[in-house]
Amino acid sequence: MLRVVGLWPPDNCDTREAIKSKIRLLYNFMTMFFILTIPILISLIRVWGDMTLMIENMQFSIPFVNTTFKISVIWYKQADLLPLINMIERDWMKPKMKEERDVMLRHARIIRAIAMCGMFGAVFAIIVISGFPSLGLQLRQVTNLTDSGKPLPIPSYYLHDVSKSPQYELSFLAQVFAMIACGCFYTAIDHFLGLLVLHVCGQLENLYLRLSRMEKYSNINAALEYNVQDHVRIIRSVEIIDVTFNWMLLILVLYFGVLFCLQAFLIVKVINEKGQISLTQLIWYVAATVYVLMHMCIYCAVGEILVIQSEKIHQAAYEYSWYNKEPKVAKNLMLIMLRANKPLYITAGKTFPMTMSTFCNVSYLRYKECIIMIFQTFHCALTRIIREVCVSDFDKT
């Protein structure tokens, strides 16, 4: 997916392929930026002051702005990511035991399944956003402020009149193509992070297997030297991943918190509406909330697996019978013990590790506090509206 949109780090040896990749990236980025991001931000300015319309706009505008930020980070860090990709290729090509290959295949199948589910979710969202309005099923409020004439899939404001034909049809198709590019960017970058971390987890698991079977090697010094070098290589890979993605993860944590609160507000609004509940809007808001939480869970889940595998290295080094070996062997084993003493993490802005504990104990509480604040704000706003209506009726009387 990253190669299709031009964001896959190109090989510097092939100049022509690198130029083609940059052209694809520039085309897809400009399409998404000028067809979706800028028009939807202008639409947000037009509806400023109406809380409901603003929140409905931000559930689209915030993901687009976030995708723009993610593209900028990956593009800026392409030179740092290329050695990691080459490392993955070398790991698959070098000779290995059947058990080590099975471990790598298992982790590769996991990220492949996650990527397929994520891509299916993005395609489903694009179909729903573009197809439901054509069937007369609206996922948002359509007013003169958000749409001029016929409603488009994304609430946008363009300089040309989109209510006439063929401007409307061309604008509709342009938004669909831009959403496809945005979906590829949004999901592929997340899955690329998962690919890198899970591959490192597979290498840590293979290192654990080799350390737990040190007694079977005839030349212990050579095997220990190879394992120490492999451990240092893995630690450096994790450091590169953390340096590349830590600020992006911090922004994503804030982004998920804000978007989760906005979706919760819209769900409460639909449920509390007088009369018949809009079942289409309710299902859409709930599905979008679950999709957001699933992406957040991916970051924390791969981070948790990384911590578990790194702690197993520490356990294998201490369980090895170093006290029965020569002092030189025991001294060399201390290199792994000292480096494995501290678990490996991917962090959000060098602030806190991305683990399931963080997801359950910190993020959930923050989201809960934000939801309570939204409920309180909604209750205060509703009370104020009722008071204003009552006062106006009293004045008329």
ROSE-252666 format. One record per residue: residue in one letter; z, y, x of N, C-alpha, C in turn. Coordinates in pm, whole numbers, padded with zeros to 5 digits, always signed. Layout:
! ROSE-252666
AZYXZYXZYX ...
! end
This chain:
! ROSE-252666
M+00000-00121+00083+00000+00000+00000+00000+00126+00086 L+00076+00122+00195+00077+00239+00284-00057+00258+00354 R-00126+00150+00381-00257+00163+00444-00359+00224+00348 V-00347+00190+00220-00440+00244+00121-00426+00396+00110 V-00303+00446+00109-00281+00590+00095-00284+00662+00229 G-00300+00588+00341-00315+00650+00472-00186+00679+00544 L-00074+00621+00500+00055+00650+00561+00101+00541+00657 W+00026+00432+00668+00062+00327+00762+00037+00376+00905 P+00134+00361+00995+00115+00412+01132-00007+00350+01198 P-00109+00429+01234-00232+00373+01290-00215+00339+01437 D-00300+00248+01483-00302+00213+01624-00370+00326+01702 N-00300+00378+01801-00355+00491+01878-00479+00453+01958 C-00499+00324+01982-00616+00281+02059-00745+00296+01980 D-00736+00286+01847-00855+00296+01763-00860+00438+01706 T-00937+00524+01769-00943+00665+01728-01007+00681+01593 R-01113+00605+01566-01183+00618+01438-01093+00578+01322 E-01019+00469+01337-00930+00425+01230-00817+00526+01209 A-00770+00587+01317-00665+00689+01304-00715+00810+01227 I-00840+00850+01251-00897+00966+01179-00914+00932+01031 K-00962+00810+01001-00978+00769+00862-00843+00767+00789 S-00741+00721+00858-00608+00717+00798-00558+00857+00767 K-00578+00951+00857-00536+01089+00833-00612+01153+00718 I-00740+01120+00708-00820+01176+00597-00769+01121+00463 R-00741+00990+00457-00688+00931+00333-00553+00991+00297 L-00468+01009+00398-00337+01067+00373-00350+01210+00322 L-00435+01291+00385-00453+01430+00342-00507+01437+00201 Y-00604+01352+00169-00663+01352+00035-00559+01315-00071 N-00487+01207-00049-00388+01162-00149-00273+01260-00161 F-00230+01317-00050-00119+01412-00055-00161+01540-00128 M-00280+01592-00098-00327+01713-00165-00347+01689-00314 T-00397+01570-00348-00416+01537-00489-00284+01537-00563 M-00183+01470-00508-00052+01465-00572+00015+01602-00575 F-00002+01679-00468+00070+01806-00455+00013+01912-00550 F-00120+01922-00559-00182+02029-00637-00208+01989-00782 I-00216+01861-00812-00241+01819-00950-00112+01792-01025 L-00008+01747-00955+00118+01712-01022+00233+01804-00984 T+00262+01816-00854+00385+01881-00812+00386+02030-00845 I+00284+02104-00801+00281+02248-00826+00271+02280-00976 P+00181+02217-01053+00176+02249-01197+00305+02216-01271 I+00374+02108-01236+00496+02073-01309+00610+02168-01273 L+00611+02220-01149+00711+02320-01113+00686+02452-01185 I+00559+02487-01202+00527+02608-01280+00570+02589-01426 S+00548+02468-01477+00593+02438-01614+00745+02447-01626 L+00816+02405-01520+00962+02416-01521+01006+02562-01528 I+00936+02651-01458+00969+02793-01464+00944+02849-01604 R+00839+02801-01671+00807+02850-01805+00912+02810-01908 V+00972+02692-01893+01070+02646-01992+01212+02678-01948 W+01229+02761-01844+01363+02791-01793+01445+02861-01900 G+01564+02810-01923+01652+02862-02028+01674+02764-02140 D+01577+02676-02166+01592+02569-02265+01638+02443-02192 M+01765+02406-02208+01824+02298-02129+01753+02166-02152 T+01720+02135-02276+01656+02007-02305+01519+01998-02240 L+01439+02103-02255+01305+02102-02195+01313+02102-02043 M+01411+02171-01988+01428+02171-01842+01461+02031-01790 I+01552+01963-01858+01591+01829-01815+01475+01731-01830 E+01401+01742-01939+01284+01655-01957+01180+01682-01849 N+01166+01808-01809+01073+01840-01701+01124+01786-01568 M+01254+01799-01542+01308+01757-01412+01306+01606-01392 Q+01302+01528-01499+01292+01384-01480+01155+01344-01423 F+01057+01435-01429+00928+01414-01362+00918+01493-01233 S+00963+01619-01236+00944+01706-01119+01029+01662-01000 I+01153+01618-01023+01238+01576-00912+01179+01455-00838 P+01132+01350-00907+01067+01241-00832+00945+01284-00753 F+00866+01377-00806+00748+01423-00733+00788+01500-00607 V+00888+01587-00620+00935+01661-00502+00997+01564-00401 N+01071+01466-00450+01131+01366-00361+01024+01286-00289 T+00916+01249-00359+00807+01176-00296+00741+01260-00187 T+00725+01389-00213+00669+01478-00110+00756+01480+00014 F+00887+01483-00005+00979+01481+00110+00970+01349+00186 K+00961+01238+00116+00952+01107+00181+00822+01095+00261 I+00712+01147+00206+00585+01143+00278+00597+01222+00408 S+00660+01339+00400+00674+01424+00520+00755+01353+00628 V+00862+01284+00588+00947+01215+00685+00870+01103+00754 I+00803+01019+00675+00732+00904+00732+00616+00952+00820 W+00545+01056+00776+00434+01107+00857+00485+01163+00989 Y+00598+01233+00985+00653+01292+01108+00705+01185+01203 K+00751+01072+01149+00811+00967+01230+00715+00850+01257 Q+00585+00869+01237+00491+00760+01258+00493+00708+01401 A+00504+00797+01498+00506+00753+01638+00630+00668+01669 D+00742+00696+01603+00863+00616+01624+00857+00483+01552 L+00784+00476+01441+00776+00353+01364+00675+00254+01420 L+00577+00302+01493+00474+00213+01547+00533+00106+01640 P+00628+00137+01731+00687+00029+01812+00758-00077+01729 L+00819-00038+01617+00884-00137+01532+00783-00231+01469 I+00668-00176+01429+00564-00261+01371+00508-00357+01475 N+00488-00307+01596+00442-00394+01704+00547-00501+01737 M+00674-00466+01728+00780-00564+01753+00776-00675+01649 I+00755-00638+01522+00746-00739+01417+00629-00833+01442 E+00516-00777+01484+00399-00861+01512+00427-00956+01628 R+00493-00908+01733+00526-00996+01846+00626-01105+01806 D+00718-01071+01720+00816-01171+01676+00750-01284+01599 W+00647-01252+01522+00578-01358+01449+00486-01440+01539 M+00435-01380+01643+00339-01449+01730+00406-01534+01837 K+00526-01501+01880+00587-01575+01991+00633-01713+01945 P+00641-01811+02037+00686-01947+02000+00830-01944+01950 K+00857-02029+01852+00991-02034+01794+01015-02171+01732 M+01141-02203+01709+01175-02327+01642+01140-02320+01494 K+01132-02438+01431+01097-02443+01290+01203-02373+01205 E+01330-02388+01241+01435-02323+01165+01426-02171+01175 E+01392-02121+01293+01376-01977+01309+01258-01925+01228 R+01150-01999+01226+01036-01958+01145+01069-01961+00996 D+01145-02062+00953+01185-02069+00812+01272-01950+00774 V+01360-01907+00865+01444-01789+00838+01357-01665+00820 M+01261-01646+00909+01173-01530+00898+01089-01534+00772 L+01043-01653+00735+00964-01667+00612+01048-01636+00489 R+01174-01678+00491+01260-01651+00376+01281-01502+00356 H+01307-01430+00464+01324-01284+00452+01193-01215+00414 A+01081-01266+00465+00952-01207+00429+00920-01228+00281 R+00957-01345+00227+00933-01370+00085+01021-01281-00002 I+01142-01252+00045+01230-01164-00032+01170-01025-00045 I+01126-00966+00065+01071-00832+00059+00937-00832-00013 R+00863-00943-00005+00737-00950-00079+00763-00951-00230 A+00865-01026-00273+00900-01029-00415+00948-00892-00461 I+01028-00824-00378+01076-00690-00413+00958-00593-00424 A+00864-00602-00329+00748-00513-00332+00662-00537-00456 M+00645-00664-00493+00565-00694-00612+00633-00642-00738 C+00766-00660-00747+00838-00609-00864+00832-00455-00869 G+00847-00391-00753+00841-00246-00749+00703-00194-00788 M+00600-00260-00739+00464-00216-00774+00435-00240-00921 F+00486-00353-00974+00469-00378-01117+00539-00271-01200 G+00661-00231-01156+00732-00125-01227+00658+00007-01223 A+00598+00040-01107+00522+00166-01097+00398+00162-01186 V+00326+00049-01185+00207+00037-01271+00245+00044-01418 F+00355-00022-01453+00400-00018-01592+00436+00124-01634 A+00504+00198-01545+00539+00336-01577+00415+00423-01596 I+00315+00404-01509+00191+00483-01522+00120+00451-01653 I+00118+00323-01690+00052+00284-01816+00125+00343-01935 V+00258+00339-01932+00336+00393-02044+00319+00545-02053 I+00329+00615-01940+00321+00761-01942+00184+00808-01988 S+00078+00739-01945-00057+00782-01980-00107+00720-02110 G-00056+00603-02147-00108+00534-02266-00039+00569-02395 F+00093+00588-02392+00167+00614-02515+00124+00743-02584 P+00106+00856-02509+00060+00978-02579-00074+00959-02649 S-00160+00873-02594-00289+00848-02659-00271+00775-02792 L-00161+00700-02806-00133+00627-02929-00046+00707-03026 G-00014+00831-02990+00068+00914-03075+00217+00896-03056 L+00258+00822-02952+00399+00799-02923+00440+00891-02808 Q+00523+00989-02837+00562+01086-02736+00692+01044-02668 L+00693+01055-02535+00813+01025-02456+00896+01149-02429 R+00851+01265-02477+00921+01391-02454+00885+01486-02566 Q+00953+01602-02567+00922+01703-02666+00797+01781-02625 V+00708+01799-02719+00584+01873-02694+00593+02007-02767 T+00591+02116-02691+00597+02251-02748+00487+02336-02686 N+00479+02458-02733+00380+02551-02677+00413+02589-02533 L+00542+02576-02496+00580+02610-02359+00541+02502-02261 T+00545+02376-02306+00515+02265-02214+00369+02224-02217 D+00302+02241-02328+00163+02199-02340+00087+02302-02421 S-00035+02325-02380-00123+02416-02455-00231+02332-02521 G-00215+02309-02650-00312+02226-02720-00276+02079-02711 K-00368+01999-02658-00346+01855-02647-00245+01826-02536 P-00150+01735-02562-00049+01705-02459-00105+01616-02349 L-00071+01646-02226-00107+01565-02110+00006+01467-02079 P-00019+01362-02001+00088+01266-01967+00207+01333-01900 I+00182+01428-01810+00288+01499-01738+00290+01644-01785 P+00407+01699-01822+00411+01840-01865+00375+01933-01749 S+00257+01991-01755+00206+02073-01645+00142+02199-01701 Y+00133+02298-01613+00067+02423-01649-00046+02448-01550 Y-00168+02455-01602-00287+02479-01520-00347+02616-01554 L-00420+02668-01459-00481+02799-01479-00597+02793-01577 H-00660+02677-01590-00771+02664-01683-00721+02613-01818 D-00802+02628-01921-00766+02588-02057-00790+02437-02070 V-00683+02361-02080-00695+02214-02088-00707+02165-02233 S-00705+02255-02328-00716+02214-02469-00860+02187-02510 K-00956+02232-02429-01096+02212-02464-01153+02092-02390 S-01264+02044-02440-01334+01933-02377-01448+01990-02292 P-01479+01937-02172-01419+01818-02109-01304+01850-02014 Q-01249+01974-02018-01140+02007-01928-01018+01917-01951 Y-00993+01885-02079-00877+01801-02108-00895+01662-02051 E-01012+01602-02072-01036+01467-02022-01031+01461-01870 L-01090+01562-01804-01088+01564-01658-00945+01583-01605 S-00868+01670-01671-00729+01689-01630-00646+01563-01653 F-00674+01494-01761-00604+01369-01792-00632+01265-01683 L-00759+01247-01648-00794+01150-01544-00739+01190-01408 A-00741+01320-01380-00686+01367-01252-00537+01335-01241 Q-00464+01354-01351-00322+01321-01349-00299+01171-01331 V-00382+01090-01393-00367+00944-01379-00390+00902-01234 F-00496+00952-01171-00522+00917-01030-00412+00970-00939 A-00362+01088-00968-00253+01143-00887-00125+01061-00904 M-00100+01011-01026+00018+00927-01048+00005+00794-00976 I-00115+00741-00965-00135+00616-00891-00101+00636-00743 A-00151+00747-00686-00118+00777-00546+00031+00800-00528 C+00092+00873-00623+00236+00899-00614+00315+00769-00626 G+00272+00678-00713+00340+00549-00728+00333+00466-00601 C+00216+00468-00535+00203+00396-00407+00295+00455-00302 F+00297+00588-00292+00386+00653-00195+00532+00620-00224 Y+00571+00635-00350+00712+00624-00389+00766+00484-00362 T+00692+00381-00405+00743+00245-00392+00721+00188-00252 A+00607+00218-00189+00575+00156-00061+00669+00203+00050 I+00711+00330+00047+00802+00379+00150+00937+00309+00140 D+00986+00291+00017+01113+00220-00001+01103+00076+00046 H+00993+00011+00013+00976-00129+00052+00951-00143+00202 F+00893-00041+00262+00874-00043+00407+01009-00040+00479 L+01102+00041+00428+01238+00040+00484+01301-00097+00466 G+01286-00157+00348+01340-00290+00326+01278-00394+00417 L+01146-00380+00444+01078-00473+00534+01137-00466+00674 L+01156-00345+00726+01210-00329+00861+01351-00386+00872 V+01437-00354+00775+01576-00399+00782+01586-00549+00764 L+01512-00606+00671+01520-00751+00649+01462-00828+00766 H+01361-00775+00833+01310-00843+00952+01417-00844+01062 V+01486-00732+01080+01595-00728+01177+01705-00826+01138 C+01732-00837+01008+01832-00934+00962+01790-01076+00996 G+01659-01106+00982+01611-01238+01020+01626-01265+01169 Q+01602-01164+01251+01621-01180+01395+01768-01199+01431 L+01857-01132+01360+02000-01151+01383+02044-01292+01343 E+01989-01342+01235+02022-01478+01193+01972-01581+01294 N+01853-01559+01349+01802-01649+01453+01888-01642+01580 L+01933-01521+01612+02022-01507+01728+02153-01581+01705 Y+02203-01578+01583+02325-01652+01550+02304-01803+01566 L+02187-01851+01523+02158-01994+01539+02155-02033+01687 R+02095-01949+01771+02087-01982+01913+02225-01976+01979 L+02307-01878+01939+02440-01867+01999+02530-01984+01957 S+02514-02029+01834+02597-02140+01788+02556-02274+01849 R+02442-02279+01917+02394-02403+01979+02379-02389+02130 M+02458-02304+02187+02450-02282+02331+02484-02408+02411 E+02565-02495+02353+02604-02616+02425+02487-02710+02450 K+02381-02699+02370+02268-02791+02382+02169-02750+02490 Y+02181-02628+02542+02087-02581+02643+02131-02631+02781 S+02032-02674+02859+02062-02723+02994+02094-02607+03089 N+02017-02500+03078+02040-02382+03162+02108-02275+03076 I+02240-02272+03078+02315-02180+02992+02294-02036+03035 N+02284-02011+03164+02268-01874+03213+02136-01813+03164 A+02028-01892+03172+01898-01842+03126+01899-01817+02975 A+01959-01910+02899+01966-01893+02754+02052-01772+02717 L+02162-01755+02790+02250-01641+02762+02181-01509+02797 E+02106-01507+02905+02033-01386+02942+01930-01349+02836 Y+01859-01450+02784+01759-01425+02680+01826-01372+02553 N+01940-01430+02516+02008-01387+02394+02065-01246+02407 V+02116-01213+02527+02167-01077+02548+02055-00975+02537 Q+01941-01004+02598+01827-00912+02589+01778-00898+02445 D+01776-01010+02373+01732-01006+02234+01830-00925+02148 H+01958-00938+02176+02058-00862+02102+02044-00712+02128 V+02022-00675+02253+02001-00533+02286+01877-00479+02217 R+01771-00559+02214+01647-00518+02146+01671-00494+01997 I+01747-00581+01933+01775-00567+01791+01859-00442+01765 I+01957-00417+01851+02042-00298+01833+01959-00171+01846 R+01868-00168+01941+01782-00050+01956+01691-00033+01836 S+01645-00143+01778+01560-00134+01659+01637-00074+01542 V+01762-00117+01525+01843-00061+01417+01869+00088+01440 E+01890+00126+01564+01910+00269+01594+01786+00350+01560 I+01667+00297+01589+01543+00368+01555+01529+00381+01404 I+01559+00272+01332+01550+00276+01186+01647+00379+01129 D+01770+00381+01182+01870+00474+01131+01831+00618+01160 V+01782+00645+01281+01741+00782+01315+01623+00826+01229 T+01535+00734+01197+01416+00768+01118+01449+00794+00973 F+01538+00714+00915+01557+00716+00770+01690+00777+00725 N+01779+00817+00816+01913+00854+00770+01912+00979+00683 W+01835+01081+00721+01831+01202+00638+01758+01178+00506 M+01657+01092+00511+01587+01059+00388+01680+00985+00292 L+01764+00896+00345+01857+00823+00260+01963+00916+00201 L+02006+01015+00278+02104+01110+00225+02045+01189+00109 I+01922+01237+00124+01856+01309+00015+01835+01217-00104 L+01802+01091-00078+01779+00996-00188+01906+00967-00265 V+02020+00960-00195+02147+00938-00265+02175+01054-00360 L+02157+01177-00314+02175+01294-00401+02073+01294-00513 Y+01951+01258-00481+01844+01254-00580+01874+01153-00691 F+01920+01033-00652+01952+00932-00752+02070+00975-00839 G+02168+01041-00778+02281+01089-00858+02239+01191-00962 V+02158+01288-00922+02112+01392-01015+02023+01331-01123 L+01928+01247-01083+01835+01189-01180+01907+01097-01277 F+02006+01024-01227+02084+00936-01315+02156+01018-01421 C+02212+01131-01383+02282+01217-01479+02185+01276-01582 L+02068+01317-01535+01968+01372-01628+01925+01267-01730 Q+01900+01145-01682+01861+01039-01775+01973+01008-01873 A+02098+01010-01825+02211+00984-01915+02220+01092-02022 F+02196+01217-01985+02198+01325-02083+02091+01304-02189 L+01971+01266-02148+01863+01245-02244+01892+01127-02336 I+01955+01022-02282+01991+00907-02366+02093+00950-02472 V+02194+01026-02430+02296+01074-02525+02232+01166-02629 K+02140+01249-02586+02074+01341-02678+01996+01265-02785 V+01923+01161-02742+01844+01084-02839+01935+01013-02938 I+02047+00957-02887+02138+00884-02975+02205+00977-03076 N+02240+01098-03033+02312+01192-03119+02221+01275-03207 E+02090+01254-03201+02000+01331-03287+02022+01293-03433 K+02017+01395-03517+02031+01370-03660+01907+01302-03713 G+01928+01214-03810+01816+01143-03868+01783+01018-03790 Q+01657+00980-03791+01613+00856-03730+01606+00870-03577 I+01656+00769-03507+01654+00770-03361+01513+00741-03311 S+01467+00816-03212+01338+00790-03150+01352+00670-03058 L+01316+00552-03108+01333+00429-03033+01247+00428-02907 T+01128+00488-02914+01040+00493-02798+01101+00572-02684 Q+01155+00689-02715+01219+00770-02612+01343+00703-02557 L+01422+00638-02643+01543+00571-02598+01510+00458-02500 I+01411+00377-02533+01373+00266-02444+01320+00319-02312 W+01242+00427-02318+01186+00484-02197+01295+00539-02106 Y+01391+00612-02162+01498+00668-02080+01586+00559-02019 V+01615+00455-02097+01697+00345-02044+01622+00271-01933 A+01492+00245-01953+01413+00177-01850+01404+00260-01723 A+01387+00392-01738+01381+00478-01620+01513+00479-01545 T+01626+00478-01618+01757+00474-01554+01777+00344-01477 V+01739+00232-01537+01752+00102-01469+01663+00097-01345 Y+01544+00153-01354+01452+00153-01240+01509+00236-01124 V+01571+00348-01157+01633+00432-01054+01747+00358-00986 L+01832+00292-01066+01944+00218-01009+01897+00100-00924 M+01787+00037-00962+01735-00075-00884+01690-00029-00746 H+01625+00087-00738+01583+00138-00607+01705+00173-00522 M+01805+00232-00583+01927+00262-00509+01993+00134-00460 C+01990+00032-00543+02052-00096-00508+01978-00162-00392 I+01846-00142-00381+01770-00202-00271+01821-00150-00138 Y+01839-00017-00128+01888+00040-00002+02023-00019+00037 C+02114-00026-00061+02248-00075-00030+02249-00225-00005 A+02163-00300-00074+02161-00446-00057+02112-00483+00083 V+02002-00423+00129+01953-00455+00263+02051-00408+00369 G+02120-00296+00344+02222-00252+00438+02339-00348+00443 E+02376-00406+00329+02485-00504+00325+02446-00631+00400 I+02322-00676+00383+02276-00795+00455+02279-00771+00605 L+02240-00650+00647+02243-00616+00790+02385-00623+00846 V+02482-00572+00771+02622-00576+00817+02670-00720+00828 I+02638-00802+00729+02683-00942+00729+02625-01018+00848 Q+02496-01001+00874+02432-01073+00985+02485-01025+01120 S+02513-00895+01134+02566-00846+01261+02708-00897+01284 E+02787-00911+01179+02922-00966+01194+02919-01114+01230 K+02816-01185+01186+02803-01326+01223+02777-01342+01373 I+02710-01247+01435+02690-01251+01581+02824-01239+01651 H+02905-01148+01604+03040-01132+01660+03120-01260+01645 Q+03110-01324+01530+03183-01448+01504+03134-01561+01594 A+03001-01573+01611+02946-01680+01695+02986-01663+01840 A+02989-01538+01889+03027-01515+02028+03173-01552+02054 Y+03261-01526+01958+03403-01557+01978+03433-01705+01955 E+03355-01770+01871+03378-01913+01848+03322-02001+01958 Y+03239-01943+02044+03185-02021+02155+03298-02055+02254 S+03295-02175+02307+03402-02222+02397+03383-02163+02537 W+03400-02030+02547+03381-01962+02675+03494-01995+02772 Y+03610-02037+02722+03724-02065+02808+03705-02193+02889 N+03608-02278+02851+03580-02400+02925+03465-02383+03023 K+03411-02262+03031+03295-02239+03117+03338-02167+03244 E+03239-02151+03329+03264-02079+03453+03293-01932+03424 P+03369-01866+03509+03401-01723+03485+03278-01636+03473 K+03170-01670+03547+03049-01588+03539+02986-01597+03401 V+02984-01717+03343+02927-01735+03209+03010-01660+03106 A+03143-01673+03117+03231-01603+03023+03217-01452+03035 K+03198-01404+03157+03180-01260+03178+03050-01211+03116 N+02943-01290+03131+02816-01250+03070+02823-01253+02918 L+02901-01346+02864+02914-01354+02719+02987-01232+02662 M+03067-01165+02745+03137-01046+02699+03042-00933+02661 L+02921-00934+02717+02823-00831+02681+02789-00838+02533 I+02773-00959+02481+02745-00976+02339+02870-00945+02257 M+02986-00989+02305+03111-00965+02231+03136-00815+02212 L+03118-00738+02319+03144-00595+02311+03044-00525+02221 R+02918-00562+02231+02815-00496+02149+02824-00539+02003 A+02869-00663+01979+02881-00712+01841+03013-00672+01777 N+03100-00607+01853+03230-00567+01799+03215-00465+01687 K+03113-00382+01696+03086-00281+01594+02968-00326+01509 P+02985-00340+01377+02874-00385+01292+02758-00285+01294 L+02640-00335+01266+02521-00252+01259+02505-00197+01118 Y+02477-00068+01109+02463-00001+00979+02333+00079+00976 I+02284+00097+00855+02194+00209+00827+02274+00308+00745 T+02269+00434+00781+02356+00534+00721+02275+00637+00644 A+02344+00711+00560+02286+00823+00487+02330+00951+00555 G+02242+01008+00636+02274+01131+00706+02385+01117+00807 K+02400+00998+00867+02508+00972+00963+02646+00998+00901 T+02654+00990+00768+02778+01022+00698+02852+00898+00653 F+02784+00809+00580+02847+00687+00532+02742+00576+00532 P+02785+00450+00550+02690+00339+00558+02634+00303+00421 M+02512+00255+00419+02449+00209+00296+02482+00061+00278 T+02585+00034+00201+02628-00102+00171+02656-00114+00022 M+02677-00237-00024+02708-00258-00165+02845-00200-00198 S+02934-00197-00102+03064-00133-00126+03045+00015-00155 T+02957+00080-00080+02927+00221-00106+02865+00238-00244 F+02774+00149-00277+02705+00157-00407+02803+00140-00523 C+02898+00049-00510+02990+00019-00620+03107+00116-00626 N+03165+00150-00511+03290+00226-00509+03271+00376-00501 V+03162+00422-00438+03143+00565-00420+03039+00618-00517 S+02918+00561-00512+02809+00613-00594+02842+00601-00742 Y+02899+00486-00780+02929+00467-00922+03029+00569-00972 L+03132+00598-00890+03232+00695-00931+03172+00834-00941 R+03086+00869-00844+03021+01001-00850+02934+01012-00974 Y+02857+00905-01003+02773+00908-01122+02859+00920-01247 K+02973+00850-01248+03060+00854-01365+03115+00994-01385 E+03157+01060-01274+03207+01197-01284+03099+01290-01336 C+02977+01272-01284+02866+01359-01329+02836+01337-01476 I+02843+01211-01521+02816+01183-01663+02923+01248-01751 I+03050+01240-01706+03158+01304-01782+03135+01455-01790 M+03092+01514-01677+03063+01658-01678+02951+01691-01775 I+02849+01605-01778+02737+01630-01870+02784+01617-02015 F+02868+01516-02042+02922+01504-02177+03001+01628-02216 Q+03085+01677-02125+03164+01796-02153+03075+01918-02175 T+02972+01933-02089+02879+02045-02106+02805+02036-02238 F+02762+01915-02271+02691+01895-02397+02781+01926-02516 H+02908+01884-02508+03001+01909-02617+03028+02059-02632 C+03047+02129-02520+03071+02273-02526+02950+02348-02583 A+02831+02307-02539+02710+02373-02590+02694+02349-02740 L+02722+02226-02783+02708+02195-02925+02811+02273-03007 T+02934+02284-02956+03039+02361-03026+03000+02508-03037 R+02943+02562-02929+02903+02703-02930+02791+02727-03032 I+02697+02634-03040+02586+02648-03137+02640+02646-03279 I+02734+02554-03304+02790+02545-03439+02864+02673-03475 R+02939+02728-03380+03011+02853-03406+02916+02968-03433 E+02806+02975-03355+02708+03082-03377+02644+03071-03514 V+02613+02947-03555+02552+02928-03687+02649+02968-03798 C+02776+02928-03779+02876+02963-03880+02896+03115-03890 V+02901+03182-03775+02921+03327-03773+02801+03397-03837 S+02681+03350-03808+02562+03413-03868+02560+03393-04018 D+02599+03275-04066+02605+03252-04211+02710+03341-04276 F+02824+03360-04207+02931+03446-04260+02883+03591-04270 D+02808+03637-04167+02758+03774-04169+02660+03795-04284 K+02573+03692-04305+02478+03705-04416+02552+03715-04550 T+02658+03632-04561+02734+03637-04687+02799+03773-04708 
! end
